[in-house]
């Protein structure tokens, strides 16, 4: 714990950490959970440690501090990742009267799972692309192209920033939701650091949003925060997190969440990353922490070469390698990465590839599992894709192509497959 959280100035203001530090310095004989019995940092709800389910002490103070930083009426610590935040937002939205939800097809699978579980109807619209990279929809595009979906929806669900660093046009979207009385829900799993720039962060615009602080701030994995904009949404969200949050939260994760939200801005690294994004081989986005580098058909080959050198990217989508930075990234590490990529640009020249538009067919009903290598031309019967970013490469009803099969076969981690097989609709 001490070796992970290093900024002493930040730690001095972290209520949960200070509670744990004071406890760790005392003699402790553990006859409580967890079973490892090393009762110093990783403890349970004791007389002095507060309770995430009903906070009144250091956790309550930490959540109050974080709400102020994130621009929320109320913020709730999550030790179950942004997925718990997404499910909680959907649950809260349903209690507030939401029955239909406008959502882009490339949203995280937790959105679709949550809608199915809660009985919310997802009104799904296609994802638009620029340079073969999925984009965050603009309000103008939604009004022009998907008028019926937007009009029928009780709420809008957006992902911002997305996995490639694209950020929503908040003012236009907020104005529309205010004028039409629709709730705005935002999956900001990859954007906790954006609270430094209020024009890009969901706080101040969304009714309900989740910040996945472990993705882009120095928090332990599964650390996140879900927030509400006012008293009405805060009451609904409070009841929702009580349903989806674990009753055995990790105190180290909680302490790291508070630490991460209070971590200072790294403007030197930001400027260096933004400057590198001007390179023609780097996708220019609005989020300095996402370096999306073009390698085309060589992407998986480059990924494996870098890993042999001890350098690990966040994910490879078969064309781009994406590297995630954070305010805690050391400048020397960034400079090393930048130097290696610059050399690789020479070794692997970029070649343009034709873009193929998927065909959809959802008329069939019976399904079967077939080997992935034998599925070309068949119709996919479930969500399937790369993990991360956990957005579908194949949607239900989409024709399976050789190109995407190769992408799945080359990927290190996927979801939606079972023992090398993919679910498809039976052919007549």
ZAKEGU-377436 format. One record per residue (C-alpha): residue in three letters; chain; x, y, z. Coordinates in nm, 4 decimals. Layout:
<atoms>
@res ALA	chain A	east X	north Y	up Z
...
</atoms>
This chain:
<atoms>
@res UNK	chain A	east 0.0000	north 0.0000	up 0.0000
@res UNK	chain A	east 0.2732	north 0.2473	up 0.0975
@res UNK	chain A	east 0.4757	north 0.1604	up -0.2141
@res UNK	chain A	east 0.1746	north 0.2115	up -0.4414
@res UNK	chain A	east 0.0477	north 0.5444	up -0.3109
@res UNK	chain A	east 0.3525	north 0.7686	up -0.3236
@res UNK	chain A	east 0.2520	north 1.1347	up -0.3252
@res UNK	chain A	east 0.2808	north 1.2404	up 0.0403
@res UNK	chain A	east 0.1002	north 1.5702	up -0.0136
@res UNK	chain A	east -0.2003	north 1.3876	up -0.1574
@res UNK	chain A	east -0.1914	north 1.1191	up 0.1124
@res UNK	chain A	east -0.2056	north 1.3829	up 0.3841
@res UNK	chain A	east -0.5520	north 1.4808	up 0.2571
@res UNK	chain A	east -0.6802	north 1.1242	up 0.2046
@res UNK	chain A	east -0.9188	north 1.0387	up 0.4875
@res UNK	chain A	east -0.9442	north 0.6654	up 0.4231
@res UNK	chain A	east -0.5689	north 0.6224	up 0.3883
@res UNK	chain A	east -0.5010	north 0.8148	up 0.7086
@res UNK	chain A	east -0.7459	north 0.5903	up 0.8940
@res UNK	chain A	east -0.5697	north 0.2806	up 0.7597
@res UNK	chain A	east -0.2255	north 0.4230	up 0.8360
@res UNK	chain A	east -0.3180	north 0.4966	up 1.1971
@res UNK	chain A	east -0.4576	north 0.1443	up 1.2320
@res UNK	chain A	east -0.1536	north -0.0236	up 1.0679
@res UNK	chain A	east 0.0730	north 0.1308	up 1.3294
@res UNK	chain A	east -0.1148	north -0.0385	up 1.6131
@res UNK	chain A	east -0.1010	north -0.3971	up 1.7365
@res UNK	chain A	east -0.3807	north -0.5948	up 1.5747
@res UNK	chain A	east -0.4925	north -0.9518	up 1.6411
@res UNK	chain A	east -0.7425	north -1.0421	up 1.3719
@res UNK	chain A	east -1.0443	north -1.2594	up 1.4493
@res UNK	chain A	east -1.2470	north -1.1042	up 1.1693
@res UNK	chain A	east -1.2527	north -1.1280	up 0.7897
@res UNK	chain A	east -1.0609	north -1.1479	up 0.5607
@res UNK	chain A	east -0.9203	north -1.4921	up 0.6166
@res UNK	chain A	east -0.5577	north -1.4082	up 0.5441
@res UNK	chain A	east -0.5451	north -1.2594	up 0.8990
@res UNK	chain A	east -0.2947	north -0.9884	up 0.8059
@res UNK	chain A	east -0.5146	north -0.7286	up 0.9670
@res UNK	chain A	east -0.3277	north -0.4096	up 0.8850
@res UNK	chain A	east -0.4353	north -0.2494	up 0.5582
@res UNK	chain A	east -0.6870	north -0.4995	up 0.4226
@res UNK	chain A	east -0.9565	north -0.4959	up 0.6882
@res UNK	chain A	east -1.3325	north -0.5194	up 0.7162
@res UNK	chain A	east -1.5944	north -0.2908	up 0.8694
@res UNK	chain A	east -1.4723	north -0.2445	up 1.2269
@res UNK	chain A	east -1.5692	north 0.0004	up 1.4990
@res UNK	chain A	east -1.3309	north 0.2681	up 1.3670
@res UNK	chain A	east -1.3155	north 0.2013	up 0.9918
@res UNK	chain A	east -1.6551	north 0.3343	up 0.8762
@res UNK	chain A	east -1.8946	north 0.1474	up 0.6449
@res UNK	chain A	east -1.9324	north 0.2040	up 0.2703
@res UNK	chain A	east -2.2964	north 0.0955	up 0.2823
@res UNK	chain A	east -2.3797	north 0.3657	up 0.5387
@res UNK	chain A	east -2.0814	north 0.5998	up 0.5700
@res UNK	chain A	east -2.0573	north 0.8407	up 0.8606
@res UNK	chain A	east -1.6836	north 0.8793	up 0.9126
@res UNK	chain A	east -1.3755	north 0.8823	up 0.6900
@res UNK	chain A	east -1.5584	north 0.7295	up 0.3907
@res UNK	chain A	east -1.8330	north 0.9904	up 0.4116
@res UNK	chain A	east -1.5714	north 1.2654	up 0.4228
@res UNK	chain A	east -1.3849	north 1.1158	up 0.1275
@res UNK	chain A	east -1.7008	north 1.0901	up -0.0836
@res UNK	chain A	east -1.7908	north 1.4494	up 0.0003
@res UNK	chain A	east -1.4466	north 1.5684	up -0.1093
@res UNK	chain A	east -1.4673	north 1.3698	up -0.4330
@res UNK	chain A	east -1.8143	north 1.5029	up -0.5172
@res UNK	chain A	east -1.6765	north 1.8558	up -0.4943
@res UNK	chain A	east -1.3840	north 1.7731	up -0.7242
@res UNK	chain A	east -1.6033	north 1.5884	up -0.9760
@res UNK	chain A	east -1.8785	north 1.8515	up -0.9843
@res UNK	chain A	east -2.1438	north 1.6280	up -0.8308
@res UNK	chain A	east -2.4168	north 1.6637	up -0.5735
@res UNK	chain A	east -2.3213	north 1.3195	up -0.4453
@res UNK	chain A	east -2.0490	north 1.0719	up -0.5386
@res UNK	chain A	east -2.0246	north 0.7074	up -0.4391
@res UNK	chain A	east -1.7040	north 0.5040	up -0.4210
@res UNK	chain A	east -1.7124	north 0.1774	up -0.6149
@res UNK	chain A	east -1.4800	north -0.1165	up -0.5604
@res UNK	chain A	east -1.6519	north -0.3226	up -0.8311
@res UNK	chain A	east -1.5371	north -0.1247	up -1.1334
@res UNK	chain A	east -1.7324	north 0.1004	up -1.3674
@res UNK	chain A	east -1.9629	north -0.1893	up -1.4503
@res UNK	chain A	east -2.1241	north -0.1539	up -1.1075
@res UNK	chain A	east -2.1594	north 0.2165	up -1.1824
@res UNK	chain A	east -2.3270	north 0.1551	up -1.5176
@res UNK	chain A	east -2.5721	north -0.0916	up -1.3627
@res UNK	chain A	east -2.6429	north 0.1500	up -1.0775
@res UNK	chain A	east -2.7105	north 0.4369	up -1.3186
@res UNK	chain A	east -2.9528	north 0.2246	up -1.5189
@res UNK	chain A	east -3.1294	north 0.1094	up -1.2017
@res UNK	chain A	east -3.1587	north 0.4689	up -1.0816
@res UNK	chain A	east -3.2834	north 0.5803	up -1.4227
@res UNK	chain A	east -3.5564	north 0.3185	up -1.4192
@res UNK	chain A	east -3.6773	north 0.4318	up -1.0768
@res UNK	chain A	east -3.6909	north 0.7834	up -1.2244
@res UNK	chain A	east -3.9233	north 0.6637	up -1.5006
@res UNK	chain A	east -3.6872	north 0.5650	up -1.7814
@res UNK	chain A	east -3.8252	north 0.2840	up -1.9961
@res UNK	chain A	east -3.6353	north 0.3393	up -2.3210
@res UNK	chain A	east -3.2696	north 0.4280	up -2.3653
@res UNK	chain A	east -3.0964	north 0.5645	up -2.6764
@res UNK	chain A	east -2.7554	north 0.3969	up -2.6895
@res UNK	chain A	east -2.4822	north 0.3544	up -2.9498
@res UNK	chain A	east -2.4086	north 0.0022	up -3.0695
@res UNK	chain A	east -2.0436	north 0.0188	up -2.9577
@res UNK	chain A	east -2.1266	north 0.0857	up -2.5923
@res UNK	chain A	east -1.9804	north -0.1404	up -2.3238
@res UNK	chain A	east -2.1549	north -0.4737	up -2.2854
@res UNK	chain A	east -2.2630	north -0.3828	up -1.9299
@res UNK	chain A	east -2.5118	north -0.1355	up -2.0791
@res UNK	chain A	east -2.6878	north -0.4028	up -2.2815
@res UNK	chain A	east -2.6707	north -0.6531	up -1.9966
@res UNK	chain A	east -2.8134	north -0.3950	up -1.7578
@res UNK	chain A	east -3.1002	north -0.3086	up -1.9896
@res UNK	chain A	east -3.1863	north -0.6767	up -2.0301
@res UNK	chain A	east -3.1761	north -0.7333	up -1.6551
@res UNK	chain A	east -3.3806	north -0.4251	up -1.5632
@res UNK	chain A	east -3.6363	north -0.4375	up -1.8430
@res UNK	chain A	east -3.5200	north -0.1163	up -2.0108
@res UNK	chain A	east -3.5564	north -0.1166	up -2.3893
@res UNK	chain A	east -3.2312	north -0.0137	up -2.5592
@res UNK	chain A	east -3.2943	north 0.1864	up -2.8751
@res UNK	chain A	east -2.9677	north 0.1135	up -3.0531
@res UNK	chain A	east -2.8277	north 0.3334	up -3.3271
@res UNK	chain A	east -2.5216	north 0.2578	up -3.5452
@res UNK	chain A	east -2.1769	north 0.3874	up -3.4653
@res UNK	chain A	east -2.0228	north 0.6346	up -3.7058
@res UNK	chain A	east -1.6554	north 0.6113	up -3.8002
@res UNK	chain A	east -1.3776	north 0.8489	up -3.8913
@res UNK	chain A	east -1.0578	north 0.6980	up -4.0294
@res UNK	chain A	east -1.2088	north 0.3575	up -3.9369
@res UNK	chain A	east -1.2223	north 0.4681	up -3.5720
@res UNK	chain A	east -1.5571	north 0.4763	up -3.3862
@res UNK	chain A	east -1.6764	north 0.8234	up -3.2905
@res UNK	chain A	east -1.8795	north 0.9718	up -3.0075
@res UNK	chain A	east -2.2072	north 1.0826	up -3.1703
@res UNK	chain A	east -2.2841	north 1.4524	up -3.1921
@res UNK	chain A	east -2.6281	north 1.5794	up -3.1042
@res UNK	chain A	east -2.6668	north 1.7207	up -3.4550
@res UNK	chain A	east -2.5997	north 1.3806	up -3.6109
@res UNK	chain A	east -2.8424	north 1.2089	up -3.3735
@res UNK	chain A	east -3.1181	north 1.4573	up -3.4584
@res UNK	chain A	east -3.0612	north 1.4307	up -3.8321
@res UNK	chain A	east -3.0054	north 1.0568	up -3.8764
@res UNK	chain A	east -3.1814	north 0.8901	up -3.5850
@res UNK	chain A	east -3.4709	north 1.1237	up -3.5164
@res UNK	chain A	east -3.7210	north 0.8492	up -3.4255
@res UNK	chain A	east -3.4847	north 0.6808	up -3.1807
@res UNK	chain A	east -3.3956	north 1.0031	up -3.0039
@res UNK	chain A	east -3.7574	north 1.1169	up -2.9875
@res UNK	chain A	east -3.8789	north 0.7850	up -2.8424
@res UNK	chain A	east -3.6024	north 0.7537	up -2.5840
@res UNK	chain A	east -3.6623	north 0.8591	up -2.2239
@res UNK	chain A	east -3.2865	north 0.8967	up -2.1718
@res UNK	chain A	east -2.9607	north 0.9171	up -2.3639
@res UNK	chain A	east -2.6616	north 0.6991	up -2.2790
@res UNK	chain A	east -2.3208	north 0.8106	up -2.4024
@res UNK	chain A	east -1.9656	north 0.6830	up -2.3642
@res UNK	chain A	east -1.7223	north 0.9712	up -2.3234
@res UNK	chain A	east -1.4332	north 0.9651	up -2.3523
@res UNK	chain A	east -1.4447	north 0.6495	up -2.5563
@res UNK	chain A	east -1.1687	north 0.3929	up -2.5896
@res UNK	chain A	east -0.9947	north 0.6033	up -2.8551
@res UNK	chain A	east -1.0045	north 0.9351	up -2.6685
@res UNK	chain A	east -1.3031	north 1.0929	up -2.8440
@res UNK	chain A	east -1.5050	north 1.3294	up -2.6236
@res UNK	chain A	east -1.8704	north 1.4302	up -2.6495
@res UNK	chain A	east -1.9905	north 1.7809	up -2.7337
@res UNK	chain A	east -2.1389	north 1.8329	up -2.3902
@res UNK	chain A	east -2.3027	north 2.1736	up -2.4256
@res UNK	chain A	east -2.5138	north 2.0773	up -2.7264
@res UNK	chain A	east -2.6164	north 1.7461	up -2.5723
@res UNK	chain A	east -2.6979	north 1.8993	up -2.2352
@res UNK	chain A	east -2.9112	north 2.1678	up -2.3975
@res UNK	chain A	east -3.1113	north 1.9070	up -2.5880
@res UNK	chain A	east -3.1702	north 1.6919	up -2.2790
@res UNK	chain A	east -3.2782	north 1.9945	up -2.0774
@res UNK	chain A	east -3.5201	north 2.1102	up -2.3469
@res UNK	chain A	east -3.6747	north 1.7638	up -2.3900
@res UNK	chain A	east -3.6673	north 1.6512	up -2.0267
@res UNK	chain A	east -3.4514	north 1.3474	up -2.0991
@res UNK	chain A	east -3.1987	north 1.2079	up -1.8545
@res UNK	chain A	east -2.8359	north 1.2003	up -1.9661
@res UNK	chain A	east -2.6309	north 0.9005	up -1.8489
@res UNK	chain A	east -2.2581	north 0.8838	up -1.9192
@res UNK	chain A	east -2.0095	north 0.6000	up -1.9068
@res UNK	chain A	east -1.6846	north 0.7799	up -1.8297
@res UNK	chain A	east -1.4955	north 0.4634	up -1.7413
@res UNK	chain A	east -1.1921	north 0.5933	up -1.9287
@res UNK	chain A	east -1.2183	north 0.9589	up -1.8263
@res UNK	chain A	east -1.1697	north 1.0083	up -1.4538
@res UNK	chain A	east -0.8711	north 1.2346	up -1.5259
@res UNK	chain A	east -1.0834	north 1.4731	up -1.7326
@res UNK	chain A	east -1.2132	north 1.6454	up -1.4203
@res UNK	chain A	east -0.9065	north 1.8681	up -1.4648
@res UNK	chain A	east -1.0810	north 2.0106	up -1.7744
@res UNK	chain A	east -1.4454	north 2.0854	up -1.6984
@res UNK	chain A	east -1.5278	north 2.1342	up -2.0672
@res UNK	chain A	east -1.4508	north 1.7669	up -2.1375
@res UNK	chain A	east -1.5628	north 1.5965	up -1.8171
@res UNK	chain A	east -1.9170	north 1.4611	up -1.7779
@res UNK	chain A	east -1.9555	north 1.6354	up -1.4412
@res UNK	chain A	east -2.1625	north 1.9500	up -1.4841
@res UNK	chain A	east -2.3437	north 1.8088	up -1.7884
@res UNK	chain A	east -2.4665	north 1.4559	up -1.7128
@res UNK	chain A	east -2.7451	north 1.3655	up -1.4722
@res UNK	chain A	east -2.5677	north 1.0441	up -1.3774
@res UNK	chain A	east -2.2128	north 0.9452	up -1.4663
@res UNK	chain A	east -1.9383	north 0.7056	up -1.3722
@res UNK	chain A	east -1.5663	north 0.7833	up -1.3565
@res UNK	chain A	east -1.3505	north 0.4711	up -1.3844
@res UNK	chain A	east -1.0567	north 0.6197	up -1.1984
@res UNK	chain A	east -0.8405	north 0.3068	up -1.2153
@res UNK	chain A	east -0.8240	north 0.3378	up -1.5957
@res UNK	chain A	east -0.6583	north 0.6795	up -1.6162
@res UNK	chain A	east -0.5704	north 0.7810	up -1.2597
@res UNK	chain A	east -0.3457	north 0.6068	up -1.0035
@res UNK	chain A	east -0.6034	north 0.3822	up -0.8372
@res UNK	chain A	east -0.6083	north 0.0079	up -0.7843
@res UNK	chain A	east -0.7959	north -0.1995	up -1.0409
@res UNK	chain A	east -1.1753	north -0.1926	up -0.9884
@res UNK	chain A	east -1.1638	north 0.1543	up -0.8339
@res UNK	chain A	east -1.4373	north 0.3818	up -0.9667
@res UNK	chain A	east -1.6816	north 0.6568	up -0.8664
@res UNK	chain A	east -2.0432	north 0.7010	up -0.9722
@res UNK	chain A	east -2.2032	north 1.0421	up -0.9317
@res UNK	chain A	east -2.5331	north 1.2297	up -0.9519
@res UNK	chain A	east -2.5962	north 1.5933	up -1.0413
@res UNK	chain A	east -2.8729	north 1.6889	up -0.7965
@res UNK	chain A	east -3.0742	north 1.5748	up -0.4968
@res UNK	chain A	east -3.3360	north 1.3844	up -0.6982
@res UNK	chain A	east -3.0869	north 1.1794	up -0.8975
@res UNK	chain A	east -2.8631	north 1.1399	up -0.5911
@res UNK	chain A	east -3.1443	north 0.9777	up -0.3908
@res UNK	chain A	east -3.2174	north 0.7360	up -0.6758
@res UNK	chain A	east -2.8477	north 0.6573	up -0.7209
@res UNK	chain A	east -2.7956	north 0.6004	up -0.3482
@res UNK	chain A	east -3.0611	north 0.3292	up -0.3527
@res UNK	chain A	east -2.9140	north 0.1831	up -0.6727
@res UNK	chain A	east -2.5551	north 0.1459	up -0.5519
@res UNK	chain A	east -2.6892	north -0.0327	up -0.2466
@res UNK	chain A	east -2.8193	north -0.3001	up -0.4847
@res UNK	chain A	east -2.5083	north -0.3447	up -0.6997
@res UNK	chain A	east -2.2129	north -0.2637	up -0.4742
@res UNK	chain A	east -2.0468	north -0.5424	up -0.2801
@res UNK	chain A	east -2.1057	north -0.5574	up 0.0949
@res UNK	chain A	east -1.7395	north -0.6531	up 0.1353
@res UNK	chain A	east -1.5566	north -0.3597	up -0.0237
@res UNK	chain A	east -1.1786	north -0.3515	up -0.0346
@res UNK	chain A	east -1.0376	north -0.0792	up 0.1898
@res UNK	chain A	east -0.7138	north -0.0554	up -0.0127
@res UNK	chain A	east -0.9224	north 0.0020	up -0.3266
@res UNK	chain A	east -1.1358	north 0.2625	up -0.1504
@res UNK	chain A	east -0.8270	north 0.4434	up -0.0246
@res UNK	chain A	east -0.6741	north 0.4356	up -0.3738
@res UNK	chain A	east -0.9919	north 0.5809	up -0.5288
@res UNK	chain A	east -0.9800	north 0.8819	up -0.2991
@res UNK	chain A	east -0.6060	north 0.9177	up -0.3633
@res UNK	chain A	east -0.6581	north 0.9005	up -0.7411
@res UNK	chain A	east -0.9328	north 1.1624	up -0.7534
@res UNK	chain A	east -0.7170	north 1.3978	up -0.5452
@res UNK	chain A	east -0.4004	north 1.3267	up -0.7475
@res UNK	chain A	east -0.2523	north 1.6429	up -0.9069
@res UNK	chain A	east -0.2526	north 1.7304	up -1.2734
@res UNK	chain A	east 0.0604	north 1.6487	up -1.4772
@res UNK	chain A	east 0.0671	north 1.9349	up -1.7256
@res UNK	chain A	east 0.4216	north 1.8640	up -1.8462
@res UNK	chain A	east 0.3271	north 1.5133	up -1.9555
@res UNK	chain A	east -0.0035	north 1.6363	up -2.0995
@res UNK	chain A	east 0.1735	north 1.8842	up -2.3272
@res UNK	chain A	east 0.4267	north 1.6231	up -2.4395
@res UNK	chain A	east 0.1536	north 1.3701	up -2.5191
@res UNK	chain A	east -0.0549	north 1.6264	up -2.7097
@res UNK	chain A	east 0.2518	north 1.7220	up -2.9108
@res UNK	chain A	east 0.3154	north 1.3569	up -3.0021
@res UNK	chain A	east -0.0490	north 1.3220	up -3.1106
@res UNK	chain A	east 0.0284	north 1.5643	up -3.3944
@res UNK	chain A	east 0.2366	north 1.2926	up -3.5630
@res UNK	chain A	east 0.0536	north 1.1664	up -3.8756
@res UNK	chain A	east 0.0716	north 0.8074	up -3.7501
@res UNK	chain A	east -0.1021	north 0.8972	up -3.4240
@res UNK	chain A	east -0.4787	north 0.9469	up -3.4125
@res UNK	chain A	east -0.5522	north 1.3006	up -3.2982
@res UNK	chain A	east -0.8195	north 1.2944	up -3.0293
@res UNK	chain A	east -0.9312	north 1.5125	up -2.7377
@res UNK	chain A	east -0.7843	north 1.3013	up -2.4593
@res UNK	chain A	east -0.4110	north 1.3220	up -2.3998
@res UNK	chain A	east -0.4025	north 0.9900	up -2.2097
@res UNK	chain A	east -0.5019	north 0.7858	up -2.5175
@res UNK	chain A	east -0.2219	north 0.7395	up -2.7712
@res UNK	chain A	east -0.3766	north 0.5538	up -3.0650
@res UNK	chain A	east -0.1004	north 0.4610	up -3.3068
@res UNK	chain A	east -0.1599	north 0.3370	up -3.6614
@res UNK	chain A	east 0.0161	north 0.0209	up -3.7737
@res UNK	chain A	east -0.2510	north -0.1281	up -3.9998
@res UNK	chain A	east -0.2022	north -0.4956	up -4.0781
@res UNK	chain A	east 0.1208	north -0.4964	up -3.8750
@res UNK	chain A	east -0.0521	north -0.3988	up -3.5488
@res UNK	chain A	east -0.0480	north -0.7420	up -3.3836
@res UNK	chain A	east 0.3088	north -0.8030	up -3.5006
@res UNK	chain A	east 0.4214	north -0.4723	up -3.3482
@res UNK	chain A	east 0.2318	north -0.5479	up -3.0276
@res UNK	chain A	east 0.4188	north -0.8758	up -2.9845
@res UNK	chain A	east 0.7551	north -0.7099	up -3.0638
@res UNK	chain A	east 0.6956	north -0.4423	up -2.7998
@res UNK	chain A	east 0.5961	north -0.7023	up -2.5416
@res UNK	chain A	east 0.9249	north -0.8829	up -2.5993
@res UNK	chain A	east 1.0890	north -0.5517	up -2.5077
@res UNK	chain A	east 0.8762	north -0.5275	up -2.1928
@res UNK	chain A	east 0.6395	north -0.2610	up -2.3275
@res UNK	chain A	east 0.2668	north -0.3391	up -2.3017
@res UNK	chain A	east -0.0114	north -0.1491	up -2.4773
@res UNK	chain A	east -0.3660	north -0.1238	up -2.3431
@res UNK	chain A	east -0.5139	north -0.2966	up -2.6472
@res UNK	chain A	east -0.4774	north -0.3693	up -3.0155
@res UNK	chain A	east -0.7835	north -0.3600	up -3.2382
@res UNK	chain A	east -0.6087	north -0.5188	up -3.5347
@res UNK	chain A	east -0.5113	north -0.1848	up -3.6879
@res UNK	chain A	east -0.4275	north 0.0525	up -3.4054
@res UNK	chain A	east -0.2195	north 0.0015	up -3.0951
@res UNK	chain A	east -0.3528	north 0.2092	up -2.8080
@res UNK	chain A	east -0.1320	north 0.3138	up -2.5183
@res UNK	chain A	east -0.2874	north 0.4555	up -2.2027
@res UNK	chain A	east -0.1064	north 0.7238	up -2.0064
@res UNK	chain A	east -0.2002	north 0.8769	up -1.6721
@res UNK	chain A	east -0.0824	north 1.1677	up -1.4568
@res UNK	chain A	east 0.1327	north 0.9089	up -1.2775
@res UNK	chain A	east 0.3188	north 0.8065	up -1.5957
@res UNK	chain A	east 0.6881	north 0.8887	up -1.5626
@res UNK	chain A	east 0.8215	north 1.1276	up -1.8244
@res UNK	chain A	east 1.1194	north 0.9014	up -1.8942
@res UNK	chain A	east 0.8848	north 0.6100	up -1.9672
@res UNK	chain A	east 0.6813	north 0.8210	up -2.2084
@res UNK	chain A	east 0.9970	north 0.9375	up -2.3846
@res UNK	chain A	east 1.1145	north 0.5770	up -2.4196
@res UNK	chain A	east 0.7817	north 0.4775	up -2.5738
@res UNK	chain A	east 0.7886	north 0.7761	up -2.8068
@res UNK	chain A	east 1.1404	north 0.6848	up -2.9254
@res UNK	chain A	east 1.0475	north 0.3205	up -2.9868
@res UNK	chain A	east 0.7344	north 0.4129	up -3.1807
@res UNK	chain A	east 0.9225	north 0.6630	up -3.3945
@res UNK	chain A	east 1.1670	north 0.3879	up -3.4955
@res UNK	chain A	east 0.8805	north 0.1463	up -3.5621
@res UNK	chain A	east 0.7134	north 0.3968	up -3.7951
@res UNK	chain A	east 1.0142	north 0.3585	up -4.0260
@res UNK	chain A	east 1.0252	north -0.0192	up -3.9954
@res UNK	chain A	east 0.6515	north -0.0629	up -4.0548
@res UNK	chain A	east 0.5230	north 0.1846	up -4.3163
@res UNK	chain A	east 0.1486	north 0.2337	up -4.3107
@res UNK	chain A	east -0.0627	north 0.0854	up -4.5896
@res UNK	chain A	east -0.4232	north 0.1902	up -4.6399
@res UNK	chain A	east -0.6846	north -0.0841	up -4.6297
@res UNK	chain A	east -1.0360	north -0.0815	up -4.7699
@res UNK	chain A	east -1.3140	north -0.0523	up -4.5159
@res UNK	chain A	east -1.5954	north -0.3073	up -4.5240
@res UNK	chain A	east -1.9444	north -0.2347	up -4.3962
@res UNK	chain A	east -2.1029	north -0.5203	up -4.1972
@res UNK	chain A	east -2.4258	north -0.6800	up -4.3133
@res UNK	chain A	east -2.6993	north -0.7404	up -4.0582
@res UNK	chain A	east -2.9548	north -1.0214	up -4.0458
@res UNK	chain A	east -3.1704	north -1.0719	up -3.7361
@res UNK	chain A	east -3.4551	north -1.2728	up -3.8884
@res UNK	chain A	east -3.3235	north -1.6106	up -3.7649
@res UNK	chain A	east -3.3895	north -1.7559	up -3.4191
@res UNK	chain A	east -3.2188	north -2.0953	up -3.3599
@res UNK	chain A	east -2.8492	north -2.0846	up -3.2711
@res UNK	chain A	east -2.5475	north -2.3143	up -3.2567
@res UNK	chain A	east -2.1772	north -2.2919	up -3.1683
@res UNK	chain A	east -1.9305	north -2.3428	up -3.4515
@res UNK	chain A	east -1.5483	north -2.3189	up -3.4663
@res UNK	chain A	east -1.4449	north -1.9589	up -3.5262
@res UNK	chain A	east -1.2351	north -2.0535	up -3.8280
@res UNK	chain A	east -1.5407	north -2.2096	up -3.9956
@res UNK	chain A	east -1.7814	north -1.9229	up -3.9262
@res UNK	chain A	east -1.7108	north -1.6976	up -4.2249
@res UNK	chain A	east -2.0357	north -1.5955	up -4.3940
@res UNK	chain A	east -2.2518	north -1.7098	up -4.1021
@res UNK	chain A	east -2.4688	north -1.4744	up -3.8965
@res UNK	chain A	east -2.3445	north -1.3946	up -3.5461
@res UNK	chain A	east -2.5944	north -1.4723	up -3.2678
@res UNK	chain A	east -2.4378	north -1.2742	up -2.9832
@res UNK	chain A	east -2.1998	north -0.9961	up -2.8900
@res UNK	chain A	east -1.8372	north -1.0855	up -2.9514
@res UNK	chain A	east -1.5215	north -0.8769	up -2.9564
@res UNK	chain A	east -1.1843	north -0.7772	up -2.8158
@res UNK	chain A	east -1.1191	north -0.7449	up -2.4447
@res UNK	chain A	east -1.0332	north -0.4651	up -2.3847
@res UNK	chain A	east -1.1993	north -0.2413	up -2.4927
@res UNK	chain A	east -1.4969	north -0.4764	up -2.4550
@res UNK	chain A	east -1.6983	north -0.3214	up -2.7349
@res UNK	chain A	east -1.8478	north -0.5664	up -2.9829
@res UNK	chain A	east -1.6515	north -0.6542	up -3.2959
@res UNK	chain A	east -1.9510	north -0.8636	up -3.4033
@res UNK	chain A	east -2.3063	north -0.7628	up -3.3149
@res UNK	chain A	east -2.6048	north -0.9937	up -3.3078
@res UNK	chain A	east -2.7238	north -1.0299	up -3.6650
@res UNK	chain A	east -2.3947	north -0.9301	up -3.8265
@res UNK	chain A	east -2.2395	north -1.1353	up -4.1039
@res UNK	chain A	east -1.9066	north -1.2810	up -3.9934
@res UNK	chain A	east -1.6136	north -1.1891	up -4.2169
@res UNK	chain A	east -1.2703	north -1.3462	up -4.2657
@res UNK	chain A	east -1.1055	north -1.0160	up -4.1757
@res UNK	chain A	east -1.2701	north -0.9981	up -3.8349
@res UNK	chain A	east -1.2126	north -1.3684	up -3.7727
@res UNK	chain A	east -0.8401	north -1.3064	up -3.8159
@res UNK	chain A	east -0.8611	north -1.0136	up -3.5749
@res UNK	chain A	east -1.0187	north -1.2355	up -3.3091
@res UNK	chain A	east -0.7706	north -1.5149	up -3.3720
@res UNK	chain A	east -0.4744	north -1.2795	up -3.3314
@res UNK	chain A	east -0.6071	north -1.0998	up -3.0236
@res UNK	chain A	east -0.4676	north -1.1879	up -2.6818
@res UNK	chain A	east -0.8051	north -1.1565	up -2.5075
@res UNK	chain A	east -1.1611	north -1.1721	up -2.6367
@res UNK	chain A	east -1.5164	north -1.2060	up -2.5105
@res UNK	chain A	east -1.8163	north -1.3866	up -2.6587
@res UNK	chain A	east -1.6275	north -1.6998	up -2.7659
@res UNK	chain A	east -1.6511	north -2.0386	up -2.5954
@res UNK	chain A	east -1.3748	north -2.2968	up -2.6386
@res UNK	chain A	east -1.2738	north -2.1360	up -2.9671
@res UNK	chain A	east -1.6295	north -2.1368	up -3.0983
@res UNK	chain A	east -1.8679	north -1.8546	up -3.1842
@res UNK	chain A	east -2.2464	north -1.8536	up -3.1535
@res UNK	chain A	east -2.4226	north -1.8288	up -3.4902
@res UNK	chain A	east -2.7769	north -1.8640	up -3.6172
@res UNK	chain A	east -2.8601	north -2.2002	up -3.7719
@res UNK	chain A	east -2.8892	north -2.2019	up -4.1466
@res UNK	chain A	east -3.2092	north -2.3192	up -4.3064
</atoms>
